[in-house]
Amino acid sequence: MLEGSTHDTELGRMMGRDAIRVSIGKMTEAEFHEKYHEAVVEEFGVDDRPTEPEGFDE
């Protein structure tokens, strides 16, 4: 299913795994955002995710 994607499927898998960790309280949204911000910008050219923590500064 992911073989035809033009985007980094490993990044998607890692983000999905950590999104589950956020949902069960093992990681904060701020930690998630910080962990993936640079990779998201590199992959998509922008990070427009609605999870940006208040006061986050690139």
PDB file of N, H, CA, C and O in Angstrom:
ATOM      1  N   MET A   1       0.812  -1.188   0.000  1.00  0.00           N
ATOM      2  CA  MET A   1       0.000   0.000   0.000  1.00  0.00           C
ATOM      3  C   MET A   1       0.864   1.263   0.000  1.00  0.00           C
ATOM      4  O   MET A   1       0.543   2.219  -0.706  1.00  0.00           O
ATOM      5  N   LEU A   2       1.934   1.288   0.763  1.00  0.00           N
ATOM      6  H   LEU A   2       2.195   0.511   1.337  1.00  0.00           H
ATOM      7  CA  LEU A   2       2.782   2.475   0.848  1.00  0.00           C
ATOM      8  C   LEU A   2       3.890   2.499  -0.198  1.00  0.00           C
ATOM      9  O   LEU A   2       4.580   3.508  -0.346  1.00  0.00           O
ATOM     10  N   GLU A   3       4.066   1.408  -0.919  1.00  0.00           N
ATOM     11  H   GLU A   3       3.506   0.588  -0.799  1.00  0.00           H
ATOM     12  CA  GLU A   3       5.186   1.322  -1.856  1.00  0.00           C
ATOM     13  C   GLU A   3       5.159   2.410  -2.921  1.00  0.00           C
ATOM     14  O   GLU A   3       6.216   2.854  -3.369  1.00  0.00           O
ATOM     15  N   GLY A   4       3.982   2.845  -3.333  1.00  0.00           N
ATOM     16  H   GLY A   4       3.123   2.484  -2.969  1.00  0.00           H
ATOM     17  CA  GLY A   4       3.866   3.833  -4.390  1.00  0.00           C
ATOM     18  C   GLY A   4       3.937   5.275  -3.913  1.00  0.00           C
ATOM     19  O   GLY A   4       3.835   6.196  -4.723  1.00  0.00           O
ATOM     20  N   SER A   5       4.107   5.483  -2.641  1.00  0.00           N
ATOM     21  H   SER A   5       4.190   4.735  -1.983  1.00  0.00           H
ATOM     22  CA  SER A   5       4.128   6.842  -2.098  1.00  0.00           C
ATOM     23  C   SER A   5       5.405   7.569  -2.484  1.00  0.00           C
ATOM     24  O   SER A   5       6.480   6.973  -2.561  1.00  0.00           O
ATOM     25  N   THR A   6       5.270   8.865  -2.724  1.00  0.00           N
ATOM     26  H   THR A   6       4.397   9.349  -2.661  1.00  0.00           H
ATOM     27  CA  THR A   6       6.444   9.685  -3.020  1.00  0.00           C
ATOM     28  C   THR A   6       7.036  10.272  -1.750  1.00  0.00           C
ATOM     29  O   THR A   6       8.061  10.953  -1.795  1.00  0.00           O
ATOM     30  N   HIS A   7       6.393  10.011  -0.616  1.00  0.00           N
ATOM     31  H   HIS A   7       5.561   9.458  -0.579  1.00  0.00           H
ATOM     32  CA  HIS A   7       6.864  10.544   0.661  1.00  0.00           C
ATOM     33  C   HIS A   7       7.553   9.458   1.477  1.00  0.00           C
ATOM     34  O   HIS A   7       7.429   8.268   1.186  1.00  0.00           O
ATOM     35  N   ASP A   8       8.271   9.882   2.487  1.00  0.00           N
ATOM     36  H   ASP A   8       8.372  10.849   2.723  1.00  0.00           H
ATOM     37  CA  ASP A   8       9.042   8.993   3.356  1.00  0.00           C
ATOM     38  C   ASP A   8       8.095   8.144   4.206  1.00  0.00           C
ATOM     39  O   ASP A   8       7.540   8.625   5.194  1.00  0.00           O
ATOM     40  N   THR A   9       7.918   6.896   3.820  1.00  0.00           N
ATOM     41  H   THR A   9       8.369   6.506   3.017  1.00  0.00           H
ATOM     42  CA  THR A   9       6.989   6.027   4.545  1.00  0.00           C
ATOM     43  C   THR A   9       7.519   5.656   5.926  1.00  0.00           C
ATOM     44  O   THR A   9       6.731   5.410   6.838  1.00  0.00           O
ATOM     45  N   GLU A  10       8.819   5.611   6.093  1.00  0.00           N
ATOM     46  H   GLU A  10       9.460   5.811   5.351  1.00  0.00           H
ATOM     47  CA  GLU A  10       9.380   5.310   7.416  1.00  0.00           C
ATOM     48  C   GLU A  10       9.058   6.437   8.396  1.00  0.00           C
ATOM     49  O   GLU A  10       8.754   6.179   9.560  1.00  0.00           O
ATOM     50  N   LEU A  11       9.122   7.671   7.933  1.00  0.00           N
ATOM     51  H   LEU A  11       9.369   7.881   6.987  1.00  0.00           H
ATOM     52  CA  LEU A  11       8.733   8.805   8.771  1.00  0.00           C
ATOM     53  C   LEU A  11       7.272   8.656   9.191  1.00  0.00           C
ATOM     54  O   LEU A  11       6.936   8.873  10.355  1.00  0.00           O
ATOM     55  N   GLY A  12       6.414   8.290   8.262  1.00  0.00           N
ATOM     56  H   GLY A  12       6.687   8.114   7.316  1.00  0.00           H
ATOM     57  CA  GLY A  12       5.004   8.089   8.573  1.00  0.00           C
ATOM     58  C   GLY A  12       4.789   6.995   9.598  1.00  0.00           C
ATOM     59  O   GLY A  12       3.959   7.137  10.496  1.00  0.00           O
ATOM     60  N   ARG A  13       5.524   5.912   9.475  1.00  0.00           N
ATOM     61  H   ARG A  13       6.198   5.796   8.745  1.00  0.00           H
ATOM     62  CA  ARG A  13       5.411   4.807  10.439  1.00  0.00           C
ATOM     63  C   ARG A  13       5.854   5.256  11.832  1.00  0.00           C
ATOM     64  O   ARG A  13       5.187   4.971  12.826  1.00  0.00           O
ATOM     65  N   MET A  14       6.983   5.960  11.893  1.00  0.00           N
ATOM     66  H   MET A  14       7.525   6.192  11.085  1.00  0.00           H
ATOM     67  CA  MET A  14       7.496   6.420  13.187  1.00  0.00           C
ATOM     68  C   MET A  14       6.530   7.418  13.829  1.00  0.00           C
ATOM     69  O   MET A  14       6.279   7.360  15.033  1.00  0.00           O
ATOM     70  N   MET A  15       5.993   8.330  13.023  1.00  0.00           N
ATOM     71  H   MET A  15       6.197   8.377  12.045  1.00  0.00           H
ATOM     72  CA  MET A  15       5.048   9.308  13.558  1.00  0.00           C
ATOM     73  C   MET A  15       3.770   8.622  14.040  1.00  0.00           C
ATOM     74  O   MET A  15       3.205   9.004  15.064  1.00  0.00           O
ATOM     75  N   GLY A  16       3.324   7.623  13.307  1.00  0.00           N
ATOM     76  H   GLY A  16       3.784   7.313  12.475  1.00  0.00           H
ATOM     77  CA  GLY A  16       2.141   6.874  13.720  1.00  0.00           C
ATOM     78  C   GLY A  16       2.354   6.164  15.042  1.00  0.00           C
ATOM     79  O   GLY A  16       1.485   6.176  15.915  1.00  0.00           O
ATOM     80  N   ARG A  17       3.516   5.545  15.184  1.00  0.00           N
ATOM     81  H   ARG A  17       4.221   5.535  14.475  1.00  0.00           H
ATOM     82  CA  ARG A  17       3.845   4.854  16.436  1.00  0.00           C
ATOM     83  C   ARG A  17       3.846   5.840  17.603  1.00  0.00           C
ATOM     84  O   ARG A  17       3.280   5.567  18.662  1.00  0.00           O
ATOM     85  N   ASP A  18       4.488   6.989  17.395  1.00  0.00           N
ATOM     86  H   ASP A  18       4.947   7.211  16.536  1.00  0.00           H
ATOM     87  CA  ASP A  18       4.559   7.968  18.476  1.00  0.00           C
ATOM     88  C   ASP A  18       3.222   8.668  18.710  1.00  0.00           C
ATOM     89  O   ASP A  18       2.957   9.117  19.826  1.00  0.00           O
ATOM     90  N   ALA A  19       2.379   8.772  17.694  1.00  0.00           N
ATOM     91  H   ALA A  19       2.594   8.407  16.788  1.00  0.00           H
ATOM     92  CA  ALA A  19       1.038   9.332  17.899  1.00  0.00           C
ATOM     93  C   ALA A  19       0.248   8.452  18.866  1.00  0.00           C
ATOM     94  O   ALA A  19      -0.520   8.954  19.687  1.00  0.00           O
ATOM     95  N   ILE A  20       0.438   7.160  18.763  1.00  0.00           N
ATOM     96  H   ILE A  20       1.061   6.753  18.095  1.00  0.00           H
ATOM     97  CA  ILE A  20      -0.196   6.242  19.714  1.00  0.00           C
ATOM     98  C   ILE A  20       0.355   6.501  21.105  1.00  0.00           C
ATOM     99  O   ILE A  20      -0.401   6.519  22.077  1.00  0.00           O
ATOM    100  N   ARG A  21       1.660   6.703  21.214  1.00  0.00           N
ATOM    101  H   ARG A  21       2.274   6.689  20.425  1.00  0.00           H
ATOM    102  CA  ARG A  21       2.265   7.000  22.517  1.00  0.00           C
ATOM    103  C   ARG A  21       1.672   8.277  23.116  1.00  0.00           C
ATOM    104  O   ARG A  21       1.442   8.348  24.324  1.00  0.00           O
ATOM    105  N   VAL A  22       1.425   9.286  22.273  1.00  0.00           N
ATOM    106  H   VAL A  22       1.612   9.228  21.292  1.00  0.00           H
ATOM    107  CA  VAL A  22       0.797  10.521  22.756  1.00  0.00           C
ATOM    108  C   VAL A  22      -0.612  10.212  23.263  1.00  0.00           C
ATOM    109  O   VAL A  22      -1.016  10.694  24.321  1.00  0.00           O
ATOM    110  N   SER A  23      -1.353   9.411  22.508  1.00  0.00           N
ATOM    111  H   SER A  23      -1.025   9.019  21.648  1.00  0.00           H
ATOM    112  CA  SER A  23      -2.748   9.139  22.874  1.00  0.00           C
ATOM    113  C   SER A  23      -2.887   8.370  24.178  1.00  0.00           C
ATOM    114  O   SER A  23      -3.924   8.451  24.837  1.00  0.00           O
ATOM    115  N   ILE A  24      -1.850   7.620  24.560  1.00  0.00           N
ATOM    116  H   ILE A  24      -1.008   7.553  24.025  1.00  0.00           H
ATOM    117  CA  ILE A  24      -1.926   6.864  25.819  1.00  0.00           C
ATOM    118  C   ILE A  24      -1.120   7.527  26.935  1.00  0.00           C
ATOM    119  O   ILE A  24      -0.970   6.967  28.021  1.00  0.00           O
ATOM    120  N   GLY A  25      -0.601   8.732  26.655  1.00  0.00           N
ATOM    121  H   GLY A  25      -0.723   9.186  25.772  1.00  0.00           H
ATOM    122  CA  GLY A  25       0.058   9.515  27.695  1.00  0.00           C
ATOM    123  C   GLY A  25       1.522   9.203  27.934  1.00  0.00           C
ATOM    124  O   GLY A  25       2.081   9.628  28.945  1.00  0.00           O
ATOM    125  N   LYS A  26       2.158   8.471  27.029  1.00  0.00           N
ATOM    126  H   LYS A  26       1.704   8.125  26.208  1.00  0.00           H
ATOM    127  CA  LYS A  26       3.575   8.147  27.204  1.00  0.00           C
ATOM    128  C   LYS A  26       4.493   9.175  26.555  1.00  0.00           C
ATOM    129  O   LYS A  26       5.713   9.109  26.710  1.00  0.00           O
ATOM    130  N   MET A  27       3.904  10.128  25.826  1.00  0.00           N
ATOM    131  H   MET A  27       2.913  10.182  25.700  1.00  0.00           H
ATOM    132  CA  MET A  27       4.656  11.204  25.174  1.00  0.00           C
ATOM    133  C   MET A  27       3.720  12.402  25.118  1.00  0.00           C
ATOM    134  O   MET A  27       2.523  12.243  24.879  1.00  0.00           O
ATOM    135  N   THR A  28       4.257  13.605  25.338  1.00  0.00           N
ATOM    136  H   THR A  28       5.229  13.734  25.532  1.00  0.00           H
ATOM    137  CA  THR A  28       3.416  14.798  25.245  1.00  0.00           C
ATOM    138  C   THR A  28       3.329  15.268  23.792  1.00  0.00           C
ATOM    139  O   THR A  28       4.163  14.912  22.958  1.00  0.00           O
ATOM    140  N   GLU A  29       2.306  16.071  23.507  1.00  0.00           N
ATOM    141  H   GLU A  29       1.629  16.359  24.184  1.00  0.00           H
ATOM    142  CA  GLU A  29       2.190  16.641  22.168  1.00  0.00           C
ATOM    143  C   GLU A  29       3.400  17.512  21.850  1.00  0.00           C
ATOM    144  O   GLU A  29       3.874  17.530  20.714  1.00  0.00           O
ATOM    145  N   ALA A  30       3.898  18.232  22.848  1.00  0.00           N
ATOM    146  H   ALA A  30       3.513  18.217  23.770  1.00  0.00           H
ATOM    147  CA  ALA A  30       5.074  19.085  22.644  1.00  0.00           C
ATOM    148  C   ALA A  30       6.297  18.245  22.288  1.00  0.00           C
ATOM    149  O   ALA A  30       7.062  18.614  21.397  1.00  0.00           O
ATOM    150  N   GLU A  31       6.489  17.122  22.974  1.00  0.00           N
ATOM    151  H   GLU A  31       5.867  16.822  23.698  1.00  0.00           H
ATOM    152  CA  GLU A  31       7.615  16.230  22.664  1.00  0.00           C
ATOM    153  C   GLU A  31       7.480  15.677  21.250  1.00  0.00           C
ATOM    154  O   GLU A  31       8.463  15.599  20.512  1.00  0.00           O
ATOM    155  N   PHE A  32       6.269  15.296  20.876  1.00  0.00           N
ATOM    156  H   PHE A  32       5.471  15.359  21.475  1.00  0.00           H
ATOM    157  CA  PHE A  32       6.010  14.774  19.532  1.00  0.00           C
ATOM    158  C   PHE A  32       6.357  15.826  18.482  1.00  0.00           C
ATOM    159  O   PHE A  32       7.048  15.539  17.505  1.00  0.00           O
ATOM    160  N   HIS A  33       5.871  17.038  18.694  1.00  0.00           N
ATOM    161  H   HIS A  33       5.310  17.272  19.488  1.00  0.00           H
ATOM    162  CA  HIS A  33       6.123  18.115  17.733  1.00  0.00           C
ATOM    163  C   HIS A  33       7.623  18.377  17.601  1.00  0.00           C
ATOM    164  O   HIS A  33       8.149  18.481  16.493  1.00  0.00           O
ATOM    165  N   GLU A  34       8.293  18.482  18.727  1.00  0.00           N
ATOM    166  H   GLU A  34       7.865  18.398  19.627  1.00  0.00           H
ATOM    167  CA  GLU A  34       9.738  18.750  18.720  1.00  0.00           C
ATOM    168  C   GLU A  34      10.499  17.634  18.010  1.00  0.00           C
ATOM    169  O   GLU A  34      11.417  17.900  17.235  1.00  0.00           O
ATOM    170  N   LYS A  35      10.123  16.400  18.271  1.00  0.00           N
ATOM    171  H   LYS A  35       9.378  16.184  18.901  1.00  0.00           H
ATOM    172  CA  LYS A  35      10.826  15.249  17.696  1.00  0.00           C
ATOM    173  C   LYS A  35      10.727  15.227  16.170  1.00  0.00           C
ATOM    174  O   LYS A  35      11.687  14.858  15.493  1.00  0.00           O
ATOM    175  N   TYR A  36       9.577  15.618  15.628  1.00  0.00           N
ATOM    176  H   TYR A  36       8.797  15.918  16.178  1.00  0.00           H
ATOM    177  CA  TYR A  36       9.351  15.457  14.189  1.00  0.00           C
ATOM    178  C   TYR A  36       9.361  16.752  13.383  1.00  0.00           C
ATOM    179  O   TYR A  36       9.254  16.704  12.157  1.00  0.00           O
ATOM    180  N   HIS A  37       9.485  17.893  14.026  1.00  0.00           N
ATOM    181  H   HIS A  37       9.572  17.932  15.021  1.00  0.00           H
ATOM    182  CA  HIS A  37       9.392  19.168  13.310  1.00  0.00           C
ATOM    183  C   HIS A  37      10.366  19.254  12.131  1.00  0.00           C
ATOM    184  O   HIS A  37       9.948  19.515  11.002  1.00  0.00           O
ATOM    185  N   GLU A  38      11.634  19.042  12.379  1.00  0.00           N
ATOM    186  H   GLU A  38      11.974  18.829  13.295  1.00  0.00           H
ATOM    187  CA  GLU A  38      12.633  19.180  11.310  1.00  0.00           C
ATOM    188  C   GLU A  38      12.402  18.179  10.188  1.00  0.00           C
ATOM    189  O   GLU A  38      12.542  18.522   9.015  1.00  0.00           O
ATOM    190  N   ALA A  39      12.053  16.949  10.533  1.00  0.00           N
ATOM    191  H   ALA A  39      11.940  16.670  11.486  1.00  0.00           H
ATOM    192  CA  ALA A  39      11.814  15.923   9.513  1.00  0.00           C
ATOM    193  C   ALA A  39      10.592  16.268   8.663  1.00  0.00           C
ATOM    194  O   ALA A  39      10.592  16.036   7.454  1.00  0.00           O
ATOM    195  N   VAL A  40       9.554  16.819   9.288  1.00  0.00           N
ATOM    196  H   VAL A  40       9.554  17.007  10.270  1.00  0.00           H
ATOM    197  CA  VAL A  40       8.353  17.209   8.548  1.00  0.00           C
ATOM    198  C   VAL A  40       8.679  18.358   7.592  1.00  0.00           C
ATOM    199  O   VAL A  40       8.250  18.341   6.439  1.00  0.00           O
ATOM    200  N   VAL A  41       9.422  19.340   8.056  1.00  0.00           N
ATOM    201  H   VAL A  41       9.770  19.353   8.993  1.00  0.00           H
ATOM    202  CA  VAL A  41       9.814  20.458   7.191  1.00  0.00           C
ATOM    203  C   VAL A  41      10.676  19.951   6.037  1.00  0.00           C
ATOM    204  O   VAL A  41      10.489  20.368   4.894  1.00  0.00           O
ATOM    205  N   GLU A  42      11.609  19.065   6.325  1.00  0.00           N
ATOM    206  H   GLU A  42      11.762  18.726   7.253  1.00  0.00           H
ATOM    207  CA  GLU A  42      12.469  18.520   5.271  1.00  0.00           C
ATOM    208  C   GLU A  42      11.651  17.744   4.238  1.00  0.00           C
ATOM    209  O   GLU A  42      11.898  17.856   3.038  1.00  0.00           O
ATOM    210  N   GLU A  43      10.692  16.971   4.697  1.00  0.00           N
ATOM    211  H   GLU A  43      10.491  16.881   5.672  1.00  0.00           H
ATOM    212  CA  GLU A  43       9.892  16.129   3.799  1.00  0.00           C
ATOM    213  C   GLU A  43       8.858  16.920   3.000  1.00  0.00           C
ATOM    214  O   GLU A  43       8.659  16.658   1.814  1.00  0.00           O
ATOM    215  N   PHE A  44       8.201  17.886   3.643  1.00  0.00           N
ATOM    216  H   PHE A  44       8.363  18.100   4.606  1.00  0.00           H
ATOM    217  CA  PHE A  44       7.075  18.570   3.013  1.00  0.00           C
ATOM    218  C   PHE A  44       7.325  20.048   2.719  1.00  0.00           C
ATOM    219  O   PHE A  44       6.504  20.695   2.068  1.00  0.00           O
ATOM    220  N   GLY A  45       8.451  20.588   3.193  1.00  0.00           N
ATOM    221  H   GLY A  45       9.117  20.063   3.722  1.00  0.00           H
ATOM    222  CA  GLY A  45       8.771  21.984   2.939  1.00  0.00           C
ATOM    223  C   GLY A  45       8.137  22.958   3.922  1.00  0.00           C
ATOM    224  O   GLY A  45       8.456  24.146   3.913  1.00  0.00           O
ATOM    225  N   VAL A  46       7.251  22.466   4.759  1.00  0.00           N
ATOM    226  H   VAL A  46       6.991  21.501   4.766  1.00  0.00           H
ATOM    227  CA  VAL A  46       6.542  23.289   5.740  1.00  0.00           C
ATOM    228  C   VAL A  46       5.982  22.363   6.816  1.00  0.00           C
ATOM    229  O   VAL A  46       5.722  21.187   6.561  1.00  0.00           O
ATOM    230  N   ASP A  47       5.801  22.900   8.011  1.00  0.00           N
ATOM    231  H   ASP A  47       6.013  23.855   8.218  1.00  0.00           H
ATOM    232  CA  ASP A  47       5.181  22.126   9.090  1.00  0.00           C
ATOM    233  C   ASP A  47       3.908  22.848   9.505  1.00  0.00           C
ATOM    234  O   ASP A  47       3.933  23.719  10.375  1.00  0.00           O
ATOM    235  N   ASP A  48       2.805  22.484   8.883  1.00  0.00           N
ATOM    236  H   ASP A  48       2.784  21.776   8.177  1.00  0.00           H
ATOM    237  CA  ASP A  48       1.513  23.100   9.175  1.00  0.00           C
ATOM    238  C   ASP A  48       0.658  22.244  10.097  1.00  0.00           C
ATOM    239  O   ASP A  48      -0.559  22.415  10.159  1.00  0.00           O
ATOM    240  N   ARG A  49       1.296  21.319  10.815  1.00  0.00           N
ATOM    241  H   ARG A  49       2.285  21.179  10.765  1.00  0.00           H
ATOM    242  CA  ARG A  49       0.522  20.472  11.727  1.00  0.00           C
ATOM    243  C   ARG A  49      -0.132  21.345  12.791  1.00  0.00           C
ATOM    244  O   ARG A  49       0.475  22.310  13.254  1.00  0.00           O
ATOM    245  N   PRO A  50      -1.349  21.024  13.181  1.00  0.00           N
ATOM    246  CA  PRO A  50      -2.052  21.830  14.190  1.00  0.00           C
ATOM    247  C   PRO A  50      -1.575  21.562  15.614  1.00  0.00           C
ATOM    248  O   PRO A  50      -2.183  22.051  16.566  1.00  0.00           O
ATOM    249  N   THR A  51      -0.506  20.798  15.775  1.00  0.00           N
ATOM    250  H   THR A  51      -0.012  20.401  15.002  1.00  0.00           H
ATOM    251  CA  THR A  51      -0.044  20.414  17.113  1.00  0.00           C
ATOM    252  C   THR A  51       1.081  21.287  17.637  1.00  0.00           C
ATOM    253  O   THR A  51       1.652  20.983  18.684  1.00  0.00           O
ATOM    254  N   GLU A  52       1.416  22.370  16.935  1.00  0.00           N
ATOM    255  H   GLU A  52       0.951  22.617  16.084  1.00  0.00           H
ATOM    256  CA  GLU A  52       2.528  23.216  17.381  1.00  0.00           C
ATOM    257  C   GLU A  52       2.273  23.726  18.795  1.00  0.00           C
ATOM    258  O   GLU A  52       1.264  24.382  19.052  1.00  0.00           O
ATOM    259  N   PRO A  53       3.180  23.427  19.699  1.00  0.00           N
ATOM    260  CA  PRO A  53       2.996  23.869  21.084  1.00  0.00           C
ATOM    261  C   PRO A  53       3.037  25.391  21.194  1.00  0.00           C
ATOM    262  O   PRO A  53       3.731  26.060  20.429  1.00  0.00           O
ATOM    263  N   GLU A  54       2.298  25.922  22.139  1.00  0.00           N
ATOM    264  H   GLU A  54       1.733  25.378  22.761  1.00  0.00           H
ATOM    265  CA  GLU A  54       2.302  27.360  22.373  1.00  0.00           C
ATOM    266  C   GLU A  54       3.719  27.814  22.712  1.00  0.00           C
ATOM    267  O   GLU A  54       4.380  27.214  23.559  1.00  0.00           O
ATOM    268  N   GLY A  55       4.179  28.857  22.061  1.00  0.00           N
ATOM    269  H   GLY A  55       3.642  29.345  21.373  1.00  0.00           H
ATOM    270  CA  GLY A  55       5.508  29.383  22.326  1.00  0.00           C
ATOM    271  C   GLY A  55       6.624  28.651  21.602  1.00  0.00           C
ATOM    272  O   GLY A  55       7.797  28.957  21.821  1.00  0.00           O
ATOM    273  N   PHE A  56       6.290  27.685  20.738  1.00  0.00           N
ATOM    274  H   PHE A  56       5.338  27.437  20.560  1.00  0.00           H
ATOM    275  CA  PHE A  56       7.322  26.951  20.008  1.00  0.00           C
ATOM    276  C   PHE A  56       8.045  27.903  19.085  1.00  0.00           C
ATOM    277  O   PHE A  56       7.417  28.670  18.354  1.00  0.00           O
ATOM    278  N   ASP A  57       9.365  27.855  19.116  1.00  0.00           N
ATOM    279  H   ASP A  57       9.874  27.232  19.710  1.00  0.00           H
ATOM    280  CA  ASP A  57      10.179  28.728  18.285  1.00  0.00           C
ATOM    281  C   ASP A  57      11.139  27.875  17.486  1.00  0.00           C
ATOM    282  O   ASP A  57      11.931  27.117  18.046  1.00  0.00           O
ATOM    283  N   GLU A  58      11.061  28.005  16.166  1.00  0.00           N
ATOM    284  H   GLU A  58      10.418  28.621  15.712  1.00  0.00           H
ATOM    285  CA  GLU A  58      11.959  27.238  15.312  1.00  0.00           C
ATOM    286  C   GLU A  58      13.347  27.672  15.624  1.00  0.00           C
ATOM    287  O   GLU A  58      14.300  27.167  15.029  1.00  0.00           O
TER     288      GLU A  58
END
